[in-house]
Amino acid sequence: MSEFASPPPIPEPVLPQPAPRSIAKALGAAVLAWIFPGLGHFFLRRPRTAILYAVIVTATFLLGLSFQGRLYTPEPGQPLTILATFAVYGAGLLNIVARLMSSNPNGSILSVTYEYGCAYLLTAGLMNLLLMLDAYDIAVGRKP
């Protein structure tokens, strides 16, 4: 027998399986969270959290616009613009309304703040995508 015994196997954690009704609620919360930041958490009866998230994501998005950042669209031969477009569309209605109201959705590359604006817009969209996942996890019971 070897003097080095192998440790006992670590059991796999058992995750609760969501009920079919809670999946519909979770998907609804995720869609609402995409439509407007914080709306999914408001739907889940977490109004203070919802307001905080709405303020943070909206302020980040508006700062990106004020810094003349770019609302990305896919460009042929530029595969990273697909990912950037996905990220910016994560902001939901904020992105759609900004595209409709903006006279220059590509931003102003000559602006000193252009890169900051792009970073803020991408960050706002990615934050909101994470909030969608958070709302989903709360609704299915994976998070308290």
C-alpha positions as CSV (number, residue, x, y, z in Angstrom):
1,M,0.0,0.0,0.0
2,S,1.3,3.5,-0.9
3,E,2.1,5.9,1.9
4,F,0.2,8.6,0.0
5,A,-3.5,7.9,0.0
6,S,-5.7,9.7,-2.4
7,P,-8.2,12.1,-0.9
8,P,-11.8,11.1,-1.0
9,P,-13.7,12.4,-4.0
10,I,-15.5,15.7,-3.6
11,P,-19.3,15.3,-4.1
12,E,-20.8,17.4,-6.9
13,P,-23.1,20.2,-5.5
14,V,-26.8,19.6,-6.1
15,L,-28.4,22.7,-7.7
16,P,-32.1,23.0,-7.3
17,Q,-34.0,22.5,-10.6
18,P,-36.3,25.4,-11.3
19,A,-40.0,24.7,-11.8
20,P,-41.5,25.4,-15.2
21,R,-43.4,28.3,-13.9
22,S,-40.4,29.9,-12.4
23,I,-38.5,29.6,-15.8
24,A,-41.2,31.7,-17.4
25,K,-40.9,34.2,-14.7
26,A,-37.1,34.2,-14.9
27,L,-37.2,34.7,-18.7
28,G,-39.7,37.5,-18.2
29,A,-37.4,39.2,-15.7
30,A,-34.4,38.8,-18.0
31,V,-36.3,40.3,-20.9
32,L,-37.5,43.2,-18.8
33,A,-34.0,43.7,-17.6
34,W,-32.8,44.0,-21.2
35,I,-35.6,46.5,-22.1
36,F,-34.5,48.9,-19.4
37,P,-31.8,48.5,-16.7
38,G,-33.3,47.6,-13.4
39,L,-36.8,46.7,-14.8
40,G,-36.2,43.0,-14.2
41,H,-35.3,43.6,-10.6
42,F,-38.3,45.9,-10.1
43,F,-40.5,43.0,-11.5
44,L,-38.9,40.7,-8.9
45,R,-40.0,43.2,-6.2
46,R,-36.5,44.7,-5.5
47,P,-37.2,48.4,-6.0
48,R,-34.2,49.8,-4.3
49,T,-31.8,47.5,-6.2
50,A,-33.7,48.3,-9.4
51,I,-33.4,52.0,-9.0
52,L,-29.7,51.8,-8.2
53,Y,-29.0,49.6,-11.3
54,A,-31.1,51.9,-13.5
55,V,-29.2,55.0,-12.4
56,I,-25.7,53.3,-12.7
57,V,-26.3,51.9,-16.2
58,T,-28.2,54.8,-17.6
59,A,-25.6,57.3,-16.3
60,T,-22.8,55.2,-17.8
61,F,-24.6,55.1,-21.1
62,L,-25.4,58.8,-21.2
63,L,-21.8,59.6,-20.3
64,G,-20.6,57.5,-23.2
65,L,-22.9,59.5,-25.5
66,S,-21.8,62.8,-24.1
67,F,-18.2,61.8,-24.7
68,Q,-19.1,61.2,-28.3
69,G,-18.6,57.5,-28.2
70,R,-19.6,55.1,-31.0
71,L,-22.8,53.1,-31.1
72,Y,-21.3,50.1,-32.9
73,T,-22.7,48.2,-35.9
74,P,-21.1,45.2,-37.6
75,E,-18.7,46.1,-40.4
76,P,-17.5,43.7,-43.1
77,G,-13.9,42.7,-42.5
78,Q,-14.0,43.8,-38.9
79,P,-15.1,40.8,-36.8
80,L,-14.6,42.6,-33.4
81,T,-17.4,45.0,-34.4
82,I,-19.8,42.1,-34.1
83,L,-18.9,41.7,-30.4
84,A,-19.0,45.5,-29.8
85,T,-22.4,45.6,-31.4
86,F,-23.6,42.8,-29.1
87,A,-22.2,44.7,-26.1
88,V,-23.8,48.0,-27.0
89,Y,-27.2,46.4,-27.8
90,G,-27.1,45.0,-24.2
91,A,-28.3,48.4,-23.1
92,G,-31.7,47.7,-24.6
93,L,-33.9,50.6,-25.2
94,L,-31.2,53.1,-24.2
95,N,-29.3,52.0,-27.3
96,I,-32.3,51.9,-29.6
97,V,-33.5,55.3,-28.6
98,A,-30.0,56.7,-28.8
99,R,-29.6,55.4,-32.4
100,L,-32.9,56.9,-33.4
101,M,-32.2,60.3,-31.9
102,S,-28.5,60.6,-32.7
103,S,-27.4,62.6,-35.7
104,N,-24.0,60.8,-35.5
105,P,-24.2,57.3,-34.1
106,N,-20.6,56.6,-35.1
107,G,-19.4,59.2,-32.6
108,S,-16.7,61.7,-33.4
109,I,-13.3,60.0,-33.7
110,L,-11.6,63.3,-33.7
111,S,-12.9,64.1,-30.2
112,V,-10.5,63.8,-27.3
113,T,-13.1,61.9,-25.4
114,Y,-14.0,59.4,-28.2
115,E,-12.3,56.4,-26.7
116,Y,-13.7,57.0,-23.3
117,G,-17.2,57.4,-24.8
118,C,-16.8,54.0,-26.6
119,A,-15.6,52.4,-23.4
120,Y,-18.5,53.8,-21.4
121,L,-21.1,52.7,-24.0
122,L,-19.7,49.2,-24.1
123,T,-19.5,49.0,-20.3
124,A,-23.1,50.1,-19.9
125,G,-24.3,47.4,-22.3
126,L,-22.2,44.7,-20.7
127,M,-23.3,45.7,-17.2
128,N,-26.9,45.4,-18.3
129,L,-26.3,42.0,-19.8
130,L,-24.9,40.9,-16.4
131,L,-28.0,42.4,-14.7
132,M,-30.2,40.3,-17.0
133,L,-28.4,37.2,-15.8
134,D,-28.7,38.4,-12.2
135,A,-32.5,38.8,-12.5
136,Y,-32.8,35.4,-14.1
137,D,-30.8,33.8,-11.3
138,I,-32.9,35.5,-8.6
139,A,-36.1,34.4,-10.3
140,V,-35.1,30.7,-10.5
141,G,-33.9,30.7,-6.9
142,R,-30.2,30.4,-7.5
143,K,-29.6,33.7,-5.7
144,P,-31.3,35.0,-2.5
